[in-house]
Amino acid sequence: MDAGTGNSVGAVRRSKEDRKVLRKQLKASHTLLKHEGIRTTPQPTKTLVVANGGLGNGVSREELSAALGEMGELETLIMHPHKPYAFVTYRSEESARKAHVRLNGEKLECRESSVTLYLSYVNSVTCEEEVSVPLPDGLVLVEDFVSQEEEAVLLAAIDWSSTNDDFTAKKALKHRKVKHYGFEFRYDNNNVDKDKPLAAGIPQECLPFLERCVKNKHIDILPDQLTVNQYESGQGIPPHVDTHSAFEDTILSLSLGAMTVMEFRHPDGRLVAVVLPGRSLLVMKGESRYLWTHGITPRKFDTVPARGPQSPARTAPDLSAYSNLTLSKRDTRTSLTFRKIRHEPCGCAFPSACDSQVAPLAPPPPSPPSLPCCHADAALLEEEYVHRVYDAIASHFSSTRHSPWPRVCHFLSTLPAGAVLADVGCGNGKYLGVNPEVMAVGCDRSSALVHICAQRGFQAFVSDALRVPLRTASCDACISIAVIHHFSTQERRRAAVRELVRLLKPGGRALIYVWAFEQEYKKQRSKYLKEHPEKHSPTEDAQTGSSQEAHGESSIHTSRRLEDLQDATESKLSVHTNRTAFNTQDLLVPWHLKEGKKQVDEESREGERKDETKEKSQKTNTGFGSGLDTSAKPSASGDTTPTCGSALKSESEISAAPVFHRYYHVFQQGELEQLCGQEAGVTLQSSYHDQGNWCVILEKALGTDL
């Protein structure tokens, strides 16, 4: 081959690569316009949108800024939380042109993954006005409260290698290691045994720190109880309020080691994320201690302001300072929480949240389960509190599922004629007939729901969402609506996402919906929240469909069993109060049935007689667990005498309304994106909040064989 021929071949190869990049760039622009409302322009400007270069893709400000900075001087770099794109504005249009040419289609190597960048010009960038989010009343953050030398002394005093677990009540919990001093905090009843102090009191090494707290008027009296938590990367603690009856007002929390973000949530839905640097002291008093829940979302990266440790106390990421956000990788963090045991009933100013002041509640269901510690336990929990429940309530459940959600319908309507669609967790097949131009097939773990699909003329089969018997790369699109939140471990939830990706053809897309912890988002309440839950009929269920909405002004009411919420991850699962905001991520949600066994059995027999006619006149909802919206005005159905523990009932309930309990893991903001981001060969196209659900659209990369 002569030189001229070689140059010609090279030009053809480059031309093919350029065309491929151009196709990808145009597709990225179309996706941004369709899902985010971002309009690109072919005319060069100083500002570019960088698809795949967002915090939601695991790209930090430092990594992206370094790559973009090689093309010229940057004016601004805006990165929105949880979004898969960023905006960059250069000092000159020439630098923007250079970046557009050289970085389009280039891979950016990040700490734990690599992404391919696609850049397009935009005329302007709309960014929310920066708003300072105040800390909750009574919350104080003091940075650098202890020195590095004091930090080392305190960490050395906590001897994790000790084999005498009873001495300090050391425990290896699922999401962290814990030690107690002075008194043991018991996760089985979320309280302390005040008559049984531990042999180990608060270590002497803590006294200088505590005396300084008294001197600085953070506390009035020395604490007598210490809980030490050690978190590795990816670990956290569920949102909770420290039990009122167990501890006095002021709570001190000293952070040692790595930085993290703690989220405070008010019952009205307000969320304040507080950055806790290493060696900082957090003081909770009054409203912040008694009313706001606090917790740490399990994840490996936090979205935080890109500032030095010398900056003043700050909140994140709600500052909306998108020109200054980045990712912070978590590392080992140890927290020391100091509290004073309470010996009299609590008389705080927040009786609605106080276990000492609320009216006695009915006894909890007998022997609710705990979260599983292994794969086998998880499978048993889901069999008992998901699969058996949906088989028992299938007919009633189907009768409440008749209105397809508009944004799911929109996704389905974009599929071309002849496309192959898999609805994994299809329930009664509500979405299988939305787009008659596609070849739709559904699967569900409940044979009773699959039978209803067959009655309605849909193609469906029984299958676990973790092992779908369809060929790899056989589907143009998959949907998973209200399914993944029924898996009881992080590993199983990730496996469910991996299975969806496996089914997709390269270039195929998946839509995932999960129930959101945040039932109020951007000042909009979901229709699930009820105006006055205390007037809630005992036969009414949670998760009202989108056709029902409370009218008038209302306030969010949280579940009153705060003693069940101290640490739901390690204790028995709490039973959620329907139509209220969530205080914990892992819970049991009741499903109430009305009438007796006779009608239940009749409906379970293939929906015979008038029940069959009724079901055919009503359309229905999603699968394997809909969870996102539980029944509105239930009709009678289900098994009134189940033998499984999924129907937790007292004797008085047996003759009245049977109540089944379904397991849910409700997702916090950013958690679904992080879960999907762990899978190789998939791109996060968009994410959004839809009526109390977190939702993502994923695309499988071209050339991916998995």
Secondary structure as the mmCIF struct_conf table of DSSP 4:
data_model
#
loop_
_struct_conf.conf_type_id
_struct_conf.id
_struct_conf.beg_label_comp_id
_struct_conf.beg_label_asym_id
_struct_conf.beg_label_seq_id
_struct_conf.end_label_comp_id
_struct_conf.end_label_asym_id
_struct_conf.end_label_seq_id
HELX_RH_AL_P HELX_RH_AL_P1 ALA A 3 GLU A 36
HELX_LH_PP_P HELX_LH_PP_P1 ILE A 38 THR A 40
STRN STRN1 THR A 41 THR A 41
BEND BEND1 PRO A 42 GLN A 43
BEND BEND2 LYS A 46 LYS A 46
STRN STRN2 THR A 47 ALA A 51
TURN_TY1_P TURN_TY1_P1 ASN A 52 ASN A 52
BEND BEND3 GLY A 54 GLY A 54
HELX_RH_3T_P HELX_RH_3T_P1 LEU A 55 ASN A 57
TURN_TY1_P TURN_TY1_P2 GLY A 58 GLY A 58
HELX_RH_AL_P HELX_RH_AL_P2 ARG A 61 GLY A 69
TURN_TY1_P TURN_TY1_P3 GLU A 70 MET A 71
BEND BEND4 GLY A 72 GLY A 72
STRN STRN3 LEU A 74 MET A 79
TURN_TY1_P TURN_TY1_P4 PRO A 81 HIS A 82
BEND BEND5 PRO A 84 PRO A 84
STRN STRN4 TYR A 85 TYR A 90
BEND BEND6 ARG A 91 SER A 92
HELX_RH_AL_P HELX_RH_AL_P3 GLU A 93 LEU A 103
TURN_TY1_P TURN_TY1_P5 ASN A 104 GLY A 105
STRN STRN5 LYS A 107 GLU A 109
BEND BEND7 ARG A 111 GLU A 112
STRN STRN6 SER A 114 THR A 116
STRN STRN7 TYR A 118 VAL A 122
BEND BEND8 ASN A 123 ASN A 123
HELX_LH_PP_P HELX_LH_PP_P2 GLU A 128 GLU A 130
HELX_LH_PP_P HELX_LH_PP_P3 PRO A 134 PRO A 136
TURN_TY1_P TURN_TY1_P6 ASP A 137 GLY A 138
STRN STRN8 LEU A 139 VAL A 142
TURN_TY1_P TURN_TY1_P7 GLU A 143 ASP A 144
BEND BEND9 VAL A 146 VAL A 146
HELX_RH_AL_P HELX_RH_AL_P4 GLN A 148 ALA A 157
BEND BEND10 ILE A 158 ILE A 158
TURN_TY1_P TURN_TY1_P8 TRP A 160 SER A 161
BEND BEND11 THR A 163 THR A 163
HELX_RH_AL_P HELX_RH_AL_P5 ASP A 165 THR A 168
TURN_TY1_P TURN_TY1_P9 ALA A 169 ALA A 169
STRN STRN9 LYS A 171 ALA A 172
BEND BEND12 LYS A 174 HIS A 175
STRN STRN10 LYS A 177 TYR A 181
BEND BEND13 GLY A 182 PHE A 183
HELX_LH_PP_P HELX_LH_PP_P4 GLU A 184 GLU A 184
STRN STRN11 PHE A 185 ARG A 186
TURN_TY1_P TURN_TY1_P10 TYR A 187 ASN A 190
STRN STRN12 ASN A 191 VAL A 192
TURN_TY1_P TURN_TY1_P11 LYS A 194 ASP A 195
BEND BEND14 ALA A 199 ALA A 200
BEND BEND15 ILE A 202 ILE A 202
HELX_RH_3T_P HELX_RH_3T_P2 GLN A 204 CYS A 206
HELX_RH_AL_P HELX_RH_AL_P6 LEU A 207 LYS A 215
TURN_TY1_P TURN_TY1_P12 ASN A 216 LYS A 217
BEND BEND16 HIS A 218 HIS A 218
BEND BEND17 ASP A 220 ILE A 221
STRN STRN13 GLN A 225 TYR A 231
TURN_TY1_P TURN_TY1_P13 SER A 233 GLY A 234
STRN STRN14 ILE A 237 HIS A 240
TURN_TY1_P TURN_TY1_P14 HIS A 244 ALA A 246
STRN STRN15 PHE A 247 PHE A 247
BEND BEND18 ASP A 249 ASP A 249
STRN STRN16 ILE A 251 GLY A 257
BEND BEND19 ALA A 258 ALA A 258
STRN STRN17 THR A 260 ARG A 265
TURN_TY1_P TURN_TY1_P15 PRO A 267 ASP A 268
BEND BEND20 GLY A 269 GLY A 269
STRN STRN18 LEU A 271 LEU A 276
TURN_TY1_P TURN_TY1_P16 GLY A 278 ARG A 279
STRN STRN19 LEU A 281 MET A 284
HELX_RH_AL_P HELX_RH_AL_P7 GLY A 286 TYR A 290
TURN_TY1_P TURN_TY1_P17 LEU A 291 LEU A 291
BEND BEND21 TRP A 292 TRP A 292
STRN STRN20 THR A 293 ILE A 296
BEND BEND22 LYS A 300 LYS A 300
STRN STRN21 PHE A 301 PRO A 305
TURN_TY1_P TURN_TY1_P18 PRO A 309 GLN A 310
BEND BEND23 SER A 311 SER A 311
HELX_LH_PP_P HELX_LH_PP_P5 PRO A 312 ALA A 313
STRN STRN22 THR A 315 THR A 315
BEND BEND24 PRO A 317 PRO A 317
TURN_TY1_P TURN_TY1_P19 ASP A 318 LEU A 319
HELX_RH_3T_P HELX_RH_3T_P3 TYR A 322 ASN A 324
STRN STRN23 LEU A 325 LYS A 329
STRN STRN24 ARG A 333 ARG A 339
STRN STRN25 ILE A 341 ILE A 341
BEND BEND25 GLU A 344 GLU A 344
BEND BEND26 ALA A 349 ALA A 349
HELX_RH_3T_P HELX_RH_3T_P4 PRO A 351 ALA A 353
TURN_TY1_P TURN_TY1_P20 ASP A 355 GLN A 357
BEND BEND27 VAL A 358 VAL A 358
HELX_LH_PP_P HELX_LH_PP_P6 ALA A 359 PRO A 365
BEND BEND28 PRO A 366 SER A 367
STRN STRN26 SER A 370 SER A 370
BEND BEND29 CYS A 373 CYS A 374
HELX_RH_AL_P HELX_RH_AL_P8 HIS A 375 GLU A 382
HELX_RH_PI_P HELX_RH_PI_P1 GLU A 383 HIS A 387
HELX_RH_AL_P HELX_RH_AL_P9 ARG A 388 SER A 399
TURN_TY1_P TURN_TY1_P21 THR A 400 THR A 400
HELX_RH_AL_P HELX_RH_AL_P10 PRO A 406 SER A 413
TURN_TY1_P TURN_TY1_P22 THR A 414 THR A 414
BEND BEND30 LEU A 415 LEU A 415
HELX_LH_PP_P HELX_LH_PP_P7 PRO A 416 PRO A 416
TURN_TY1_P TURN_TY1_P23 ALA A 417 GLY A 418
STRN STRN27 VAL A 420 VAL A 424
TURN_TY1_P TURN_TY1_P24 GLY A 425 GLY A 425
TURN_TY1_P TURN_TY1_P25 GLY A 427 GLY A 433
BEND BEND31 VAL A 434 VAL A 434
TURN_TY1_P TURN_TY1_P26 PRO A 436 GLU A 437
BEND BEND32 VAL A 438 VAL A 438
STRN STRN28 MET A 439 ASP A 444
BEND BEND33 ARG A 445 ARG A 445
HELX_RH_AL_P HELX_RH_AL_P11 SER A 447 GLN A 455
TURN_TY1_P TURN_TY1_P27 ARG A 456 GLY A 457
STRN STRN29 ALA A 460 VAL A 462
STRN STRN30 ASP A 464 ASP A 464
TURN_TY1_P TURN_TY1_P28 ALA A 465 LEU A 466
STRN STRN31 ARG A 467 ARG A 467
BEND BEND34 LEU A 470 LEU A 470
TURN_TY1_P TURN_TY1_P29 THR A 472 ALA A 473
STRN STRN32 CYS A 475 ILE A 481
BEND BEND35 ALA A 482 ALA A 482
HELX_RH_3T_P HELX_RH_3T_P5 ILE A 484 HIS A 486
BEND BEND36 THR A 489 THR A 489
HELX_RH_AL_P HELX_RH_AL_P12 GLN A 490 LEU A 503
STRN STRN33 LEU A 504 TRP A 515
STRN STRN34 ALA A 516 ALA A 516
BEND BEND37 PHE A 517 PHE A 517
BEND BEND38 GLN A 519 GLN A 519
STRN STRN35 GLU A 520 TYR A 521
TURN_TY1_P TURN_TY1_P30 LYS A 522 LYS A 523
STRN STRN36 GLN A 524 ARG A 525
TURN_TY1_P TURN_TY1_P31 LYS A 527 TYR A 528
BEND BEND39 LEU A 529 LEU A 529
BEND BEND40 GLU A 531 GLU A 531
HELX_RH_3T_P HELX_RH_3T_P6 PRO A 533 LYS A 535
TURN_TY1_P TURN_TY1_P32 PRO A 538 THR A 539
BEND BEND41 ALA A 542 GLN A 543
TURN_TY1_P TURN_TY1_P33 SER A 546 SER A 547
BEND BEND42 GLY A 552 GLY A 552
STRN STRN37 THR A 558 THR A 558
BEND BEND43 ARG A 560 ARG A 560
HELX_RH_3T_P HELX_RH_3T_P7 LEU A 562 ASP A 564
TURN_TY1_P TURN_TY1_P34 GLN A 566 GLU A 570
BEND BEND44 SER A 571 SER A 571
STRN STRN38 LYS A 572 LYS A 572
HELX_LH_PP_P HELX_LH_PP_P8 LEU A 573 LEU A 573
STRN STRN39 SER A 574 VAL A 575
HELX_LH_PP_P HELX_LH_PP_P9 HIS A 576 THR A 577
TURN_TY1_P TURN_TY1_P35 ASN A 578 ARG A 579
BEND BEND45 THR A 580 THR A 580
STRN STRN40 ALA A 581 ALA A 581
BEND BEND46 ASN A 583 ASN A 583
BEND BEND47 GLN A 585 GLN A 585
STRN STRN41 ASP A 586 HIS A 592
BEND BEND48 GLU A 595 GLU A 595
HELX_RH_AL_P HELX_RH_AL_P13 LYS A 597 SER A 604
TURN_TY1_P TURN_TY1_P36 ARG A 605 GLY A 607
HELX_RH_AL_P HELX_RH_AL_P14 ARG A 609 LYS A 616
TURN_TY1_P TURN_TY1_P37 SER A 617 SER A 617
BEND BEND49 GLN A 618 GLN A 618
TURN_TY1_P TURN_TY1_P38 GLY A 623 GLY A 625
BEND BEND50 LEU A 628 ASP A 629
BEND BEND51 ALA A 632 LYS A 633
HELX_LH_PP_P HELX_LH_PP_P10 PRO A 634 SER A 635
BEND BEND52 ALA A 636 ALA A 636
BEND BEND53 GLY A 638 GLY A 638
BEND BEND54 THR A 640 THR A 641
BEND BEND55 CYS A 644 CYS A 644
TURN_TY1_P TURN_TY1_P39 GLY A 645 SER A 646
BEND BEND56 ALA A 647 ALA A 647
HELX_RH_AL_P HELX_RH_AL_P15 GLU A 651 ILE A 654
TURN_TY1_P TURN_TY1_P40 SER A 655 SER A 655
BEND BEND57 ALA A 656 ALA A 656
STRN STRN42 VAL A 659 HIS A 665
HELX_LH_PP_P HELX_LH_PP_P11 VAL A 666 VAL A 666
STRN STRN43 PHE A 667 PHE A 667
HELX_LH_PP_P HELX_LH_PP_P12 GLN A 668 GLN A 668
TURN_TY1_P TURN_TY1_P41 GLN A 669 GLY A 670
HELX_RH_AL_P HELX_RH_AL_P16 GLU A 671 GLY A 677
TURN_TY1_P TURN_TY1_P42 GLN A 678 GLN A 678
BEND BEND58 GLU A 679 GLU A 679
TURN_TY1_P TURN_TY1_P43 ALA A 680 GLY A 681
STRN STRN44 VAL A 682 HIS A 689
BEND BEND59 GLN A 691 GLY A 692
STRN STRN45 ASN A 693 LYS A 700
HELX_LH_PP_P HELX_LH_PP_P13 ALA A 701 ALA A 701
TURN_TY1_P TURN_TY1_P44 LEU A 702 GLY A 703
#
